[in-house]
Amino acid sequence: MTLIRRLLNSSLLIAACICSMTANTTIAKQPNVILILADDLGVDGLNCYGGTTYRTPRLDKLATEGLRFTHAYAQPLCTNTRIQLMTGLYNNRNWLYFGCLDPSAKTIGHYMQDAGYHTCIAGKWQLHSYDPPDYPGAELRRSKGMKIQDAGFDEYSGWHVGHTEDKGYRYADPVIFQNGEFIKDTNGKYGEDIWVDFITDYMTRHKESEKPFFVYYPMCLPHWPFVPTPNSEDWGVEDKMHPPLGTTGGDTKYFGDMVNYMDEVVGRIVDKVDSLGLAEDTMIIYFSDNGTDRRVVSQTIFGSVTGGKGSTSNAGTHVPLIVRWKGTIQPGINENLVDSTDILPTVLHAAQRPVPPAANLDGISFFPQLLNQAGPIRPWVFCHYDPRPGWDKDKFTLHRFVRDKQFKLYDDGNLYDIAKDIRESTPIRRRHETEASKAARQQLQQVLDDMRSN
C-alpha cells in the first residue's frame, strides 16, 4: 500500500473518530436524508453558479439556505458517476460495462438499511441491462447488472429497469416499474411528476416512523430527448412529445423548459419537507451526474459555455453540489474539493454510522465540513474514465487524470493549469514549468502511479 493510499485511509479513520466524538453532542438523532441527482447538468445551468440562460429560483433558494460547493466533480457520463456514487468506489475498482452495476456490489441503499433507515428510490435506474440485442457482444452483458429491487431500497419507482429496447418513454406517458409491477395509468402524465408524488407520499407515510428515511431521487431531467414539459406551450403536441428514440431525439429549444421544470420539482420536494415540519430533521443533497449535453450552449456571467458531457474537461465534470439541513448546516460557500465517491461516506457519517476503514472505500466524508468542524479535506480528485463496452460507447477511449483546484495531470503526461486554461487548450511544457507546476506534477503523478496499481 503506497503513502497516498495510507493517507486516504487515515483520513477515513479520522472522519470516523470525529463522528464518534460529536454524534451525541452535535446531532440529536439520525437525520432523514434526501439525495437528488440531476441528469446532464453542469454548473452552467444554475443561476447560483453564474448561469443566466435558465430560471432556477428554487435551487438558488436551496443554495442560500444551505452550503454551496464550488469545486464538486463528477465523472463525464451518467453510469460512471452513478456507480461511484452508489458504491463509494472509483471506476477502476468496480467497472463492468456501461449501464450496468455489479449485482454483488454493496450500494448506498444497502448501507443505509444497515444504518437503520427505511429506504426509497424513484427515478432513472438504467443499471441492469443496457445493450440492445443486435449490438456486438450484447449477449455477454444483457441482464447482467443489478436489479432495482435488489439494490437496497424498501420501496422503488424506476424507469429503464430492464432491457434497453423495453424501457419506453421517460417523460410524457412514461414506462415505470413501481414496487413490483408496471404502472398502468401513465397516459398523459409526466415521469418526474409521478416520482415527486411517489416521494412526497412516501415522506408523508414515514414522517412519524421510528426509523428515519433515506430517499434517492436520480432524476431523468434534463437529459435528452429534448421534449416539452407540462409547462411548455407545445405540451400535448404528439410529434414534439415523442420524437424518435435515439441520441438525436427532440429539439434543444426545449432544454430551457426542462431545466426550469427540474428546478420546479426539486422545489416541490423541499416544500413538502418544510410543510411536514421536517426541515430541521432532514438533510437534502443536490448533485449532478455530469456536465451539460454537448448540443447545448448556455450563457453565464463568465461567458458562453458549450456543454461538455462525455468530456473530461471542466465542462464535462464540474457540477453543482448543494446541501441543506436547516438548523444544523450554516449557509455559505465551500471551496474544497469533492467528488462523487464522497457522497456515500458523507451520508453514512450523517447517519452516525461511518463506514469503517476496512471497507476500503475511495470516498472521503465531507460531513465535518457541513458542520464547520475539523475533518479531512480531499487533496485531489481522481478520474478513471472508460465507458466501454456498451452501445454507442465505442467512440470513447480510456482517460485517467488527477487534479487539484489549480492543476490537472493526465496519464499521458499532459499537465494543465486549469485556473488559467479552463478549456485545456495548451499543456504546460516542461521547459516552461514553474516551481508550483513542478511540485504539482510530482504530487499528482504519485497519485496516478498509486491508482495504476489498483
N, C-alpha and C positions, 0 to 999 in steps of 0.2 A: 504494500500500500504506500503510495507516494505521500509527500508532505502535503500537497494540495488536498488530497482525499482525506487525510487525517485532520486537516484544519476544518474541512466542511463537516466531518462527523463530530468534531469537537464543538462546532457551532450548534449543531442539533442537540448535543448534550447540554450545552449552556442554556439553550431555549427550554429544554425540559426542566432544568433546575429552576430557572426563573419562574416558569409556570407553577411548579410545585410550591415555590415560596410565596407567590402572590395570589394563587387561586382562591384562598379562603379570605383574603383581606380586600382585594380589589374587585373581585367578581362574586356576587352573592350566590349566583346559581348559573347553570349552563344556559347560554342564550339559545333562542331559536336562530337558525341560520338560513338565509335565502341567498343562493348563488345564481346570478343571472349571467348568461354568456351570449353576447351578440354574435351574429354570424356575418363576417366580412365587413368590418368597420374599423378603420384606423382612427387615430386621434383627430384627423382632419374632419371627421364627421360631427364632432360635438362643439357647440359654441364655447363651452367652458375650457376647451383646449385651443381655442383660436379659430375654429371653423366658422364660416359666415354664410355658407350656402343653404344650410338646413336649419329648421327650428327644433331645438332640443331643450325647451324650458324645464321639463320635469327632471331630466338628468342634470341640468345645470343647478337646479334647486337641490338635488341629492348631493351634488358636489359641495354646495355651500353649507349643507348640514353635516357633511362628513369629511373624510380625508381623501384628497385627490392626489394620485400618484403621477408624477411627470416622467418617470423612467420605468414604465412597465412594458414587458416584451412578451410576445407570443411567437409561436412557430409560423412560417409563412402560409400554411394551409390548415384546413379545419381538423382532419383526422390527427395530424401531427400534434396539434395543440391539445385536442380533446383527450388523447391518450396520456399526454403528460399531466394534464390537469386531473384526470381520473385516478392516476396511479402515483403521482409524485416522482416519476422516473423519467429520465431523458430517453429520447427515441433510440439511442444506440444501445439501450438496455432492454427494450420491450417491444420493438417494432416487428410486426408480422407482414402486413401489406395494407394498402390504402383501404379505408372504410371498414377495418376490422380491428377489434380489441381482443387480445389474448383471452380466451374463455377461462383460463386459470388465474388471471390477474386478480389482485385484491383492489377493489375500487374505493373511491371516496364514500360511496354508498355503504359498502361493507364496513369500512372503518367507523362511519357514523352510527351504524347499527350497533357495533361493538361498544361504542361510547354511550349507549343508552338512548339513542334518538329513534323516533319514528321518521321514516324517510319517504320522500316523494320525488319523482322526476316527471317533467312534462315538456315536450318539445321534440327537437330533432334527435334521433338516435343514430342511425347510419353507421353502426359499428359491428354489424353481424355478417352481412353479405353484400358486397359492392359490385363485383364484376358481372356484366351481362353474360348470358350463356355462350354467346358466339365470340367472346374475347379470348385470344390465345392464352392458354393456361388457366382459364377460369375454373375448369373442373377441379383444380388443385386448391382453390381458395373459396369457392362458394359454400355458404353455410358453415364457415369455419370460425367466425368471430363470436363474441359474446352476445347472448340474447338479453334483451332489456329486462325480462322477468328474472334473470339470474344475476343482475348487476348490483344487488344490494338495496333495492328500493321496494318498500312495502306497498306503495301504490305508484302506478305509472300510466302515462298517456303519451304515446310516441308516434312519430311519423318515420317512415323508412325503417321498419323493424325487421324486415326480411330481405328478399331478393330485390335488386335494383329495378327490374322490369315490373315488379308488383307494387312499387312504392306509391304511385299515383301522385295527386296534387298535394302540395303543402299549404297553399294559401286558400283560394276560393275552392269550395267543395272538397275539402281535404280527406285523405285516407288516414285514419287514426286508429291505432290499436291501443285499447284502454282497459287495463285490469283484466286481461284475458280474452277480450273479444273486440272485433272491429265495430266502431260506432256506425250506426246505420242512418242517422238523420243529419248528415252534414251538408246536404244540398243548400246552397245559398248562404252558407256560413263561412267564416274565415278562421283559418287554423289558429292564429295567435289568440283570437277571442275565445275559442274553445279552451285553450290551455290556460289562459288567465282565469276563466271561470272555474276550471278544474282546480287551480292553485288556490284561489280565494275561498272556494268551498272547502278545500282541504284545511286551510288555516282556520276557518271558522269552526270546523268539526273538532280540531285538535287544540283549540285555544285553552280549554280547561283540562287538557290531558296531563297526567302525571309525567309523561315523557315530553321533553322538548321536541320540536320538529326541525327537520332539515329538508329544504326544498331546493332542487337543482332544476333550473329553467334554461336549457340550451335552446335559445330561440332559433327560428328559421330566418327571421328578418335581420338585415336587409339583403340576404343572399338572392341571386338570380333564381328563377326567371323574374325579370323586371315587369311587374304587373300592377294594376290598380289595387288600392286598398279600399276598405269601406268608406273612407273619406275622400276618395278620388272622384272626379267628375265622370270618369269612364267606368266606374264600378257597375257591373252588370252587363257590359258590352262583351259578348262571348269571345270574339277573336282577340280581344285585349286581355281577357281574364285567363285564357288557356292557350297561350302560344305553343307551338310545337316543342316538345321536350328536347332538351339538348343544351349545350353550352352557349348557344346564341339566342335562347328564348327570351322574348319580351323586348321592351323598349326602355332604354336608360332614362328616358324622361320621367319615368315613374320612380326612379331611385329616391328622389327627394321625398315623395309621398311615403315611401317605405321607411325611410329614416324617421320621418315625423311620426308615423304610426308606431314604430318601435318605441320611441320616446313616450308616446301616449300610454301604451300598455304597461311599460315599466311604472309609469305614474299610477296606474290603476292598482298595481300590486302594493306600491308604497302607501297609497291611500287606504287600502284595506288593512294593512299592518297598523296604521295610525288609528283608524276607526275602531279596530278591535282592542285598542288600548295596549298594543304590544310594541310600541316604538322603542321603549326602554328595555325591552326583553328580547329584541331581535336585531341581529347583525345582518345587514344587507350588503352584498358584494356585487358590483357590476364590472364585468371584464369583457374582452372580445377575443375571438379565436385567431384572427389575423387581420392584415390590412384590407383596405377597400378594394373592390373589384377594379381591374386594370382599365376597364372601359369607362370608368367614371373619373371625371376631373372635378375636384372640389376647390372652392376658394377659401382661403384662410387669411388671417391678418398678416401672415408671413409670405403670402403669395399663393399662386395656384399649385395644387398638388394632384398629380396623376396617381390613381390607385396603384398599389404595389403588391396586391395579393399574388402569392406564388413566388415572390422575390425575397431574397434575404436582405434587401435594403431596409432602411427605416420605414419606408412607405409600406412594406410588407409585414413588418414585425412590431412597430411601435403602436401600442394600443392603449385605450383608456382603462383605468382602474380606479374605481371609486368605492369607498367603504363607509357605510353609515351605521352607527349604533348610538342612538340618542342617549345622552346622559353618561356615556362611557367613553366614546371616542370624541376627542376635541376636534372641531372643524379646523381645517387648514390644508396645507400642501406638503407632500412628502417627496423629496427629490432623490431618494435612494433607489437602487436597482431592485427590480422584482421580475421574476419570470413565471411561466405557467406551472412549473413544478412546485412553486412555493404555496399555491393555493391550498392543497391538501394539508400539509403540516400546520398552516396557519389556522384553518378551520378546526382541526383537531386540537390545537393549542387553545383556541377559544372555548372548545367543549370541555376543557380541563382534562383531556386525555391525550397528552402529547405522544407523538409517535416515538417509540424507543429507538435509540441509535442502532440497535441490532437489525432494524428493518432496512437499514442502509439505503434510505431514500436520497434522492438528489436535491429535493426541495428544502428550503430553509424557512422556518416560520418567521413572518414579519409581524406576528401578533404583538410582541412587546412594543413595536413602533406605533401600533394603533393606540396603545395606552400611554404613549410618550414615556416609555420606560427603557432602561438599558437592555440591550439584546444584540444578537448577531446581525450584521449588515452584510448583504451579499456583495462580494468584491467584484464579481464578474457574472456575465450571462453566457452560457454555452448553448450552441445550436448544432445539432446533428440533423440535417435535413435531407431526406431522400424519400419522397412519397411513393416510389415504385415498390413492388409491382402493383398495377391497378389500371383499370380502364381510364384512358385519357391522361395517363401519367408517364407515358414513355418519353414525353417531351422534356422531362425533368432529369437532372443528374444530381449526384451527391455533392452537397456543400456542407462544410463544417467551419464554424467560426467561433471565436470567443471575443467578448467585448466588455469594456467598462464604460463609463459615461462619456469618455472622450475618444478612446482608440478602439479599433476593431481589427482583429487579425484573422485572416482566413488560413486554411491549412495549405494553400498554395504559396504562402509566404507574403501575400499582399497585405499591407498594413495601411489603414486609413485613419485620418484624423476626422472623426465624424462631426465633431463640434464645428469644424471649418469646412468640411466637404461632405455634407449630408447625403448627397446623391452618389457618393463613392466614385467620382469621375477620375481621380488621379491618385494612385497609391503612392505612399511615401517611399522614395528611393533611398537606399541605404546611405548613399553619399550625401543625402540631404537631411539625414536624421538629426534630431536634437537629443539632448540628454533625456528629456521626458519621453520621447518616442522610443529611444533605445531601451529605457527601463521598461516601458510598456510592452515592447516586443518580447523582451526576455520573460516577463511575468506571464504574459498571455500564451507564449509558446509553451511554457511549462504546463499550463492547463491543457492545451491541445495534446501534448505528449501523454499526459496522465489519462486523458479521456480515450486516447487511442488504445491504451492497454485494457480499457473496459469494454 
